[in-house]
Amino acid sequence: MSMSPSPDTLAAFGKAKGFMPADEGLALYAAAAEAARLGLPLLEVGSYCGRSTLLLADAARAAGVTALTVDHHRGSEEQQPGWEYHDPELVDPGAGRMDTLPVFRRTLHAAGLEPYV
């Protein structure tokens, strides 16, 4: 199994909304690829908009396992209105609250990695 994500996944990672730097993402992928060799699902706690999930999904695909994610998709404290990392594009107009789930799903779909999460 490769210890590097596919070029398509790297391109999607570069375009995805999120905070993870590329060097940390590559380290995450390498750790996920190693862990996936056990044949068990990978688990991500806190997926935001799916930037890091892309890398876990690519490692899962390569190993024939699944990546599981856990997130309430309402953002953390610093992402709420009035805080430094608030992104008004992520506010659900109907609920008036942060909702990163639609962006998360679009991120995975656009990269073709939905089946692995």
DSSP file (Angstrom, degrees, kcal/mol; ACC not computed):
  #  RESIDUE AA STRUCTURE BP1 BP2  ACC     N-H-->O    O-->H-N    N-H-->O    O-->H-N    TCO  KAPPA ALPHA  PHI   PSI    X-CA   Y-CA   Z-CA
    1    1 A M              0   0    0      0, 0.0     2,-0.1     0, 0.0    62,-0.0   0.000 360.0 360.0 360.0 138.1    0.0    0.0    0.0
    2    2 A S        -     0   0    0      1,-0.1     4,-0.1     2,-0.1    60,-0.1  -0.380 360.0-148.0 -68.2 144.8    1.3    3.5   -0.9
    3    3 A M  S    S+     0   0    0     -2,-0.1    -1,-0.1     2,-0.1    27,-0.1   0.167  80.5  71.4 -97.5  17.1    2.2    5.8    2.0
    4    4 A S  S    S-     0   0    0     25,-0.1    -2,-0.1    26,-0.1    22,-0.0  -0.988  86.5-113.0-130.7 142.1    1.1    8.8   -0.1
    5    5 A P        -     0   0    0      0, 0.0    -2,-0.1     0, 0.0    50,-0.1  -0.268  45.1 -89.6 -66.5 159.7   -2.4    9.9   -1.1
    6    6 A S     >  -     0   0    0      1,-0.1     4,-2.5    -4,-0.1     5,-0.2  -0.304  35.3-113.4 -64.5 154.1   -3.4    9.7   -4.7
    7    7 A P  H  > S+     0   0    0      0, 0.0     4,-2.3     0, 0.0     5,-0.2   0.881 118.7  53.5 -56.7 -38.3   -2.8   12.8   -6.8
    8    8 A D  H  > S+     0   0    0      2,-0.2     4,-2.3     1,-0.2     5,-0.2   0.901 109.1  48.1 -64.4 -39.9   -6.5   13.4   -7.1
    9    9 A T  H  > S+     0   0    0      2,-0.2     4,-2.8     1,-0.2    -1,-0.2   0.908 110.4  51.5 -67.4 -41.0   -7.0   13.2   -3.3
   10   10 A L  H  X S+     0   0    0     -4,-2.5     4,-2.1     2,-0.2    -2,-0.2   0.897 110.1  49.7 -61.5 -39.4   -4.1   15.7   -2.8
   11   11 A A  H  X S+     0   0    0     -4,-2.3     4,-1.1     2,-0.2    -2,-0.2   0.920 112.2  47.1 -65.1 -43.1   -5.7   18.1   -5.3
   12   12 A A  H  X S+     0   0    0     -4,-2.3     4,-1.5     1,-0.2     3,-0.4   0.903 110.0  53.7 -64.0 -41.0   -9.1   17.8   -3.5
   13   13 A F  H  < S+     0   0    0     -4,-2.8     3,-0.3     1,-0.2    -1,-0.2   0.905 105.8  53.9 -58.2 -43.0   -7.3   18.3   -0.1
   14   14 A G  H  < S+     0   0    0     -4,-2.1    -1,-0.2     1,-0.2    -2,-0.2   0.791 114.3  40.7 -63.5 -28.5   -5.8   21.5   -1.5
   15   15 A K  H  < S+     0   0    0     -4,-1.1    -1,-0.2    -3,-0.4    -2,-0.2   0.650  93.9 105.1 -92.4 -18.2   -9.2   22.8   -2.5
   16   16 A A  S  < S-     0   0    0     -4,-1.5     2,-0.3    -3,-0.3    34,-0.1  -0.309  76.5-110.8 -73.5 146.8  -11.1   21.7    0.6
   17   17 A K        +     0   0    0     32,-0.2    34,-0.6    86,-0.1    32,-0.3  -0.562  69.9  91.4 -71.6 133.2  -12.2   24.1    3.4
   18   18 A G  S    S-     0   0    0     -2,-0.3    30,-0.0    32,-0.1     0, 0.0  -0.945  72.2-105.9 160.7-178.7  -10.3   23.4    6.6
   19   19 A F        +     0   0    0     -2,-0.3    -1,-0.1     2,-0.1    -2,-0.0   0.507  68.2 116.3-115.4  -9.2   -7.3   24.2    8.7
   20   20 A M        -     0   0    0      1,-0.1     2,-0.0     4,-0.1     5,-0.0  -0.495  60.4-132.4 -72.6 123.6   -5.0   21.2    8.4
   21   21 A P     >  -     0   0    0      0, 0.0     4,-2.2     0, 0.0     3,-0.2  -0.345  22.4-111.8 -69.0 156.7   -1.7   22.1    6.8
   22   22 A A  H  > S+     0   0    0      1,-0.2     4,-2.4     2,-0.2     5,-0.2   0.872 115.1  54.1 -59.9 -40.5   -0.4   19.9    4.0
   23   23 A D  H  > S+     0   0    0      1,-0.2     4,-1.7     2,-0.2    -1,-0.2   0.895 110.8  46.2 -65.6 -37.4    2.5   18.5    6.0
   24   24 A E  H  > S+     0   0    0     -3,-0.2     4,-2.6     2,-0.2    -1,-0.2   0.872 110.6  54.8 -68.2 -36.4    0.2   17.4    8.8
   25   25 A G  H  X S+     0   0    0     -4,-2.2     4,-2.6     2,-0.2    -2,-0.2   0.905 107.2  49.0 -62.9 -41.6   -2.1   15.9    6.3
   26   26 A L  H  X S+     0   0    0     -4,-2.4     4,-2.3     2,-0.2    -1,-0.2   0.884 111.6  49.4 -66.1 -37.5    0.6   13.8    4.8
   27   27 A A  H  X S+     0   0    0     -4,-1.7     4,-2.3     2,-0.2    -2,-0.2   0.899 110.5  51.1 -66.4 -39.8    1.6   12.6    8.3
   28   28 A L  H  X S+     0   0    0     -4,-2.6     4,-2.9     2,-0.2    -2,-0.2   0.931 109.7  49.9 -61.3 -45.9   -2.1   11.8    9.0
   29   29 A Y  H  X S+     0   0    0     -4,-2.6     4,-3.1     1,-0.2     5,-0.2   0.933 110.3  49.7 -59.2 -46.4   -2.3    9.8    5.7
   30   30 A A  H  X S+     0   0    0     -4,-2.3     4,-1.9     1,-0.2    -1,-0.2   0.909 113.4  46.1 -60.7 -42.4    0.9    7.8    6.6
   31   31 A A  H  X S+     0   0    0     -4,-2.3     4,-2.6     2,-0.2    -1,-0.2   0.905 114.1  48.6 -66.3 -41.1   -0.5    7.0   10.1
   32   32 A A  H  X S+     0   0    0     -4,-2.9     4,-2.8     2,-0.2    -2,-0.2   0.906 109.7  51.7 -66.0 -41.5   -3.9    6.0    8.7
   33   33 A A  H  X S+     0   0    0     -4,-3.1     4,-0.6    -5,-0.2    -1,-0.2   0.900 112.4  46.4 -62.2 -40.1   -2.3    3.8    6.0
   34   34 A E  H >< S+     0   0    0     -4,-1.9     3,-0.9    -5,-0.2     4,-0.2   0.933 114.6  46.4 -67.0 -45.9   -0.3    2.0    8.6
   35   35 A A  H >< S+     0   0    0     -4,-2.6     3,-1.8     1,-0.2     5,-0.4   0.871 105.1  61.1 -64.4 -37.2   -3.3    1.6   11.0
   36   36 A A  H >< S+     0   0    0     -4,-2.8     3,-2.1     1,-0.3    -1,-0.2   0.700  84.6  78.4 -66.0 -18.3   -5.5    0.4    8.1
   37   37 A R  T << S+     0   0    0     -3,-0.9    -1,-0.3    -4,-0.6    -2,-0.2   0.713  81.0  68.8 -63.0 -18.6   -3.2   -2.5    7.6
   38   38 A L  T <  S-     0   0    0     -3,-1.8    -1,-0.3    -4,-0.2    -2,-0.2   0.653 110.7-122.9 -72.2 -14.7   -4.9   -4.1   10.6
   39   39 A G  S <  S+     0   0    0     -3,-2.1    -2,-0.1     1,-0.3    -3,-0.1   0.633  71.8 120.8  82.1  13.8   -8.1   -4.4    8.5
   40   40 A L  S    S-     0   0    0     -5,-0.4    -1,-0.3     1,-0.1    -2,-0.1  -0.724  70.8 -88.7-107.1 158.9  -10.2   -2.4   10.9
   41   41 A P        -     0   0    0      0, 0.0     2,-0.3     0, 0.0    26,-0.2  -0.262  37.6-124.8 -61.9 151.9  -12.1    0.8   10.2
   42   42 A L  E     -a   67   0A   0     24,-2.4    26,-3.4    14,-0.1     2,-0.4  -0.738  23.5-149.3 -92.0 148.3  -10.4    4.2   10.7
   43   43 A L  E     -a   68   0A   0     -2,-0.3     2,-0.5    24,-0.2    26,-0.2  -0.982  12.5-172.0-126.9 128.9  -12.1    6.7   13.0
   44   44 A E  E     -a   69   0A   0     24,-2.8    26,-2.2    -2,-0.4     2,-0.7  -0.979   7.7-160.4-116.6 127.4  -12.0   10.5   12.9
   45   45 A V  E    S+a   70   0A   0     -2,-0.5    26,-0.2     1,-0.2    24,-0.1  -0.934  76.6  18.7-107.9 112.6  -13.4   12.5   15.7
   46   46 A G        +     0   0    0     24,-3.2    -1,-0.2    -2,-0.7    25,-0.2   0.791  61.8 173.6  91.6  94.1  -14.1   16.0   14.4
   47   47 A S    >   -     0   0    0      1,-0.2     3,-3.0    -3,-0.1     6,-0.3   0.543   8.3-178.0-110.9 -10.2  -14.3   16.2   10.6
   48   48 A Y  T 3  S-     0   0    0      1,-0.3    56,-0.2     2,-0.1    -1,-0.2  -0.236  76.9 -14.2  48.8-113.8  -15.4   19.9   10.1
   49   49 A C  T 3  S-     0   0    0    -32,-0.3    -1,-0.3    54,-0.1    58,-0.2   0.323 102.8 -97.1-104.6   6.9  -15.8   20.2    6.3
   50   50 A G  S <> S+     0   0    0     -3,-3.0     4,-1.8   -34,-0.1    -2,-0.1   0.508  80.5 130.5  99.5   4.5  -13.9   17.0    5.3
   51   51 A R  H  > S+     0   0    0    -34,-0.6     4,-0.7    -4,-0.3     3,-0.4   0.961  86.1  32.7 -57.8 -54.4  -10.4   18.2    4.5
   52   52 A S  H >> S+     0   0    0     -5,-0.2     4,-1.8     1,-0.2     3,-0.5   0.816 111.5  66.2 -71.6 -29.1   -8.7   15.6    6.7
   53   53 A T  H 3> S+     0   0    0     -6,-0.3     4,-3.1     1,-0.2     5,-0.2   0.847  91.5  63.5 -61.1 -33.8  -11.4   13.1    6.0
   54   54 A L  H 3X S+     0   0    0     -4,-1.8     4,-2.0    -3,-0.4    -1,-0.2   0.911 105.0  45.6 -55.5 -42.8  -10.3   13.0    2.3
   55   55 A L  H <X S+     0   0    0     -4,-0.7     4,-2.2    -3,-0.5    -1,-0.2   0.902 113.3  48.2 -70.5 -41.2   -7.0   11.6    3.4
   56   56 A L  H  X S+     0   0    0     -4,-1.8     4,-2.6     1,-0.2    -2,-0.2   0.909 111.7  50.9 -63.9 -41.1   -8.5    9.1    5.8
   57   57 A A  H  X S+     0   0    0     -4,-3.1     4,-2.7     2,-0.2    -2,-0.2   0.886 109.2  50.5 -64.3 -38.8  -10.9    8.0    3.1
   58   58 A D  H  X S+     0   0    0     -4,-2.0     4,-2.2    -5,-0.2    -1,-0.2   0.909 112.1  46.9 -66.5 -41.2   -8.1    7.5    0.5
   59   59 A A  H  X S+     0   0    0     -4,-2.2     4,-1.5     2,-0.2    -2,-0.2   0.896 112.9  50.3 -65.0 -39.8   -6.1    5.4    3.0
   60   60 A A  H  X>S+     0   0    0     -4,-2.6     5,-2.4     2,-0.2     4,-1.1   0.923 109.3  50.9 -63.7 -44.6   -9.2    3.4    3.8
   61   61 A R  H ><5S+     0   0    0     -4,-2.7     3,-0.7     1,-0.2    -2,-0.2   0.931 109.3  50.6 -58.0 -46.6   -9.9    2.8    0.1
   62   62 A A  H 3<5S+     0   0    0     -4,-2.2    -1,-0.2     1,-0.2    -2,-0.2   0.817 116.2  41.7 -63.0 -30.5   -6.3    1.6   -0.5
   63   63 A A  H 3<5S-     0   0    0     -4,-1.5    -1,-0.2    -3,-0.2    -2,-0.2   0.520 110.9-116.8 -95.4  -6.7   -6.6   -0.8    2.4
   64   64 A G  T <<5S+     0   0    0     -4,-1.1    -3,-0.2    -3,-0.7     2,-0.2   0.806  77.9 110.9  74.4  29.0  -10.1   -2.0    1.7
   65   65 A V      < -     0   0    0     -5,-2.4     2,-0.3    -6,-0.2    -1,-0.3  -0.592  65.3-107.5-120.5-174.3  -11.6   -0.7    4.9
   66   66 A T        -     0   0    0     -2,-0.2   -24,-2.4    -3,-0.1     2,-0.5  -0.878  15.6-138.1-117.0 148.4  -14.0    2.1    5.9
   67   67 A A  E     -a   42   0A   0     49,-3.2     2,-0.4    -2,-0.3   -24,-0.2  -0.923  19.2-159.4-102.4 131.5  -13.3    5.5    7.5
   68   68 A L  E     -a   43   0A   0    -26,-3.4   -24,-2.8    -2,-0.5     2,-0.4  -0.884   5.4-162.5-108.6 141.5  -15.9    6.5   10.2
   69   69 A T  E     -a   44   0A   0     -2,-0.4     2,-0.4    48,-0.3   -24,-0.2  -0.954   8.3-163.3-126.3 147.5  -16.3   10.1   11.2
   70   70 A V  E     +a   45   0A   0    -26,-2.2   -24,-3.2    -2,-0.4     2,-0.3  -0.991  30.0 135.4-128.1 122.1  -18.0   11.6   14.3
   71   71 A D        -     0   0    0     -2,-0.4    -2,-0.1   -25,-0.2   -26,-0.0  -0.924  48.5-145.0-163.7 138.5  -18.9   15.3   14.3
   72   72 A H        -     0   0    0     -2,-0.3    29,-0.1     1,-0.0    -1,-0.1   0.604  37.7-140.7 -81.2 -10.6  -22.0   17.3   15.4
   73   73 A H  S    S+     0   0    0      1,-0.1    27,-1.9    26,-0.1    28,-0.4   0.712  72.9 109.4  59.3  25.7  -21.3   19.7   12.4
   74   74 A R  S    S-     0   0    0     25,-0.2    24,-0.3     1,-0.2    -1,-0.1   0.335  80.4-119.7-106.1   3.6  -22.2   22.8   14.4
   75   75 A G        -     0   0    0    -27,-0.0    -1,-0.2     5,-0.0     2,-0.1   0.166  27.7 -80.1  78.8 160.2  -18.6   24.1   14.7
   76   76 A S    >   -     0   0    0     -3,-0.1     3,-2.0     1,-0.0     4,-0.3  -0.357  52.7 -87.7 -90.1 176.7  -16.5   24.7   17.7
   77   77 A E  G >  S+     0   0    0      1,-0.3     3,-1.7     2,-0.2     6,-0.1   0.882 125.5  53.9 -54.5 -45.3  -16.7   27.8   19.9
   78   78 A E  G 3  S+     0   0    0      1,-0.3     7,-1.7     5,-0.1    -1,-0.3   0.541 103.3  59.3 -72.4  -4.0  -14.2   29.9   17.8
   79   79 A Q  G <  S+     0   0    0     -3,-2.0     8,-0.6     6,-0.1    -1,-0.3   0.377  84.4 102.2-101.1   2.7  -16.3   29.2   14.7
   80   80 A Q  S X  S-     0   0    0     -3,-1.7     3,-2.1    -4,-0.3     6,-0.3  -0.436  91.0 -69.7 -83.2 160.7  -19.5   30.8   16.1
   81   81 A P  T 3  S+     0   0    0      0, 0.0    -1,-0.2     0, 0.0     3,-0.1  -0.184 122.4  24.4 -51.6 135.9  -20.6   34.3   15.1
   82   82 A G  T 3  S+     0   0    0      1,-0.3     2,-0.2    -3,-0.1    -3,-0.0   0.314 100.8 108.7  91.5  -7.6  -18.4   37.0   16.5
   83   83 A W  S X  S-     0   0    0     -3,-2.1     3,-1.7    -6,-0.1    -1,-0.3  -0.652  81.1-105.9-104.3 162.3  -15.3   34.8   16.8
   84   84 A E  T 3  S+     0   0    0      1,-0.3    -5,-0.1    -2,-0.2    -1,-0.1   0.807 114.7  40.7 -54.7 -40.7  -12.2   34.8   14.7
   85   85 A Y  T 3  S+     0   0    0     -7,-1.7    -1,-0.3    -5,-0.1     2,-0.2   0.189  79.1 136.2-101.1  17.9  -12.8   31.6   12.6
   86   86 A H    <   -     0   0    0     -3,-1.7    -6,-0.1    -6,-0.3    -7,-0.1  -0.459  35.2-165.3 -66.2 133.3  -16.5   32.2   12.0
   87   87 A D    >   -     0   0    0     -8,-0.6     3,-2.3    -2,-0.2     4,-0.1  -0.934   9.7-160.8-121.7 104.7  -17.4   31.5    8.3
   88   88 A P  G >  S+     0   0    0      0, 0.0     3,-1.4     0, 0.0    -1,-0.1   0.727  87.5  70.4 -60.8 -20.7  -20.8   32.9    7.4
   89   89 A E  G 3  S+     0   0    0      1,-0.3    -3,-0.0    -3,-0.1     0, 0.0   0.702  94.3  57.2 -66.3 -17.8  -21.0   30.6    4.4
   90   90 A L  G <  S+     0   0    0     -3,-2.3     9,-2.9     2,-0.1     2,-0.5   0.329  80.5 107.8 -97.3   7.3  -21.4   27.7    6.8
   91   91 A V  E <  S-B   98   0B   0     -3,-1.4     7,-0.3     7,-0.2     3,-0.0  -0.753  70.6-131.0 -88.3 126.9  -24.5   29.0    8.6
   92   92 A D  E  >> -B   97   0B   0      5,-3.3     4,-3.1    -2,-0.5     5,-0.6  -0.668  13.6-150.7 -73.5 116.8  -27.7   27.2    7.7
   93   93 A P  T  45S+     0   0    0      0, 0.0    -1,-0.2     0, 0.0    -2,-0.0   0.816  93.1  50.8 -64.2 -28.8  -30.2   30.0    6.8
   94   94 A G  T  45S+     0   0    0      1,-0.2    -2,-0.0     3,-0.1    -3,-0.0   0.905 122.4  29.1 -73.4 -41.7  -33.1   28.0    8.0
   95   95 A A  T  45S-     0   0    0      2,-0.2    -1,-0.2    -3,-0.0     3,-0.1   0.693  94.6-136.9 -91.5 -21.6  -31.7   27.1   11.4
   96   96 A G  T  <5 +     0   0    0     -4,-3.1     2,-0.3     1,-0.3    -5,-0.1   0.726  69.3 105.4  70.4  20.7  -29.6   30.1   11.8
   97   97 A R  E   <S-B   92   0B   0     -5,-0.6    -5,-3.3    -7,-0.0    -1,-0.3  -0.873  82.3 -83.3-129.3 160.6  -26.7   27.9   13.1
   98   98 A M  E     +B   91   0B   0    -24,-0.3    -7,-0.2    -2,-0.3     2,-0.2  -0.347  44.6 175.9 -58.1 141.1  -23.5   26.6   11.9
   99   99 A D        +     0   0    0     -9,-2.9     4,-0.3   -25,-0.1   -25,-0.2  -0.720  13.9 169.0-152.3  98.9  -23.9   23.4    9.8
  100  100 A T     >  +     0   0    0    -27,-1.9     4,-2.7    -2,-0.2     5,-0.2   0.540  58.5  92.1 -87.4  -7.2  -20.8   22.0    8.1
  101  101 A L  H  > S+     0   0    0    -28,-0.4     4,-2.8     1,-0.2     5,-0.2   0.901  82.8  51.2 -59.2 -45.3  -22.5   18.7    7.1
  102  102 A P  H  > S+     0   0    0      0, 0.0     4,-2.3     0, 0.0    -1,-0.2   0.918 114.1  44.4 -60.0 -40.7  -23.5   19.8    3.6
  103  103 A V  H  > S+     0   0    0     -4,-0.3     4,-2.7     2,-0.2    -2,-0.2   0.910 111.7  54.1 -67.9 -41.0  -20.0   21.1    2.8
  104  104 A F  H  X S+     0   0    0     -4,-2.7     4,-2.0   -56,-0.2     5,-0.2   0.938 111.0  45.5 -55.0 -49.4  -18.6   17.9    4.3
  105  105 A R  H  X S+     0   0    0     -4,-2.8     4,-2.6     1,-0.2    -2,-0.2   0.907 112.8  49.5 -64.5 -42.3  -20.7   15.7    2.0
  106  106 A R  H  X S+     0   0    0     -4,-2.3     4,-2.9    -5,-0.2     5,-0.2   0.891 108.3  54.7 -63.8 -38.6  -20.0   17.8   -1.1
  107  107 A T  H  X S+     0   0    0     -4,-2.7     4,-1.2   -58,-0.2    -2,-0.2   0.937 112.9  41.4 -59.8 -48.0  -16.2   17.6   -0.4
  108  108 A L  H  X>S+     0   0    0     -4,-2.0     5,-2.4     2,-0.2     6,-0.6   0.903 115.3  50.8 -67.7 -41.2  -16.3   13.8   -0.2
  109  109 A H  H ><5S+     0   0    0     -4,-2.6     3,-1.5     1,-0.2    -2,-0.2   0.939 107.7  51.8 -62.2 -47.9  -18.7   13.5   -3.2
  110  110 A A  H 3<5S+     0   0    0     -4,-2.9    -1,-0.2     1,-0.3    -2,-0.2   0.822 112.0  47.6 -60.7 -30.7  -16.5   15.8   -5.4
  111  111 A A  H 3<5S-     0   0    0     -4,-1.2    -1,-0.3    -5,-0.2    -2,-0.2   0.500 110.8-121.6 -87.9  -4.4  -13.5   13.7   -4.6
  112  112 A G  T <<5S+     0   0    0     -3,-1.5    -3,-0.2    -4,-0.5    -2,-0.1   0.765  81.3 115.7  71.3  24.9  -15.3   10.4   -5.3
  113  113 A L    > < +     0   0    0     -5,-2.4     3,-1.6    -6,-0.2     4,-0.2   0.356  31.9 104.5-110.1   5.0  -14.6    9.2   -1.8
  114  114 A E  G >  S+     0   0    0     -6,-0.6     3,-1.9     1,-0.3    -1,-0.1   0.874  74.3  61.6 -53.9 -40.9  -18.1    8.9   -0.3
  115  115 A P  G 3  S+     0   0    0      0, 0.0    -1,-0.3     0, 0.0    -2,-0.1   0.686 101.8  53.5 -63.4 -13.9  -18.2    5.1   -0.5
  116  116 A Y  G <         0   0    0     -3,-1.6   -49,-3.2     1,-0.2    -2,-0.2   0.392 360.0 360.0-101.9   2.7  -15.3    4.9    1.8
  117  117 A V    <         0   0    0     -3,-1.9   -48,-0.3    -4,-0.2    -1,-0.2   0.322 360.0 360.0-124.3 360.0  -16.7    7.0    4.6
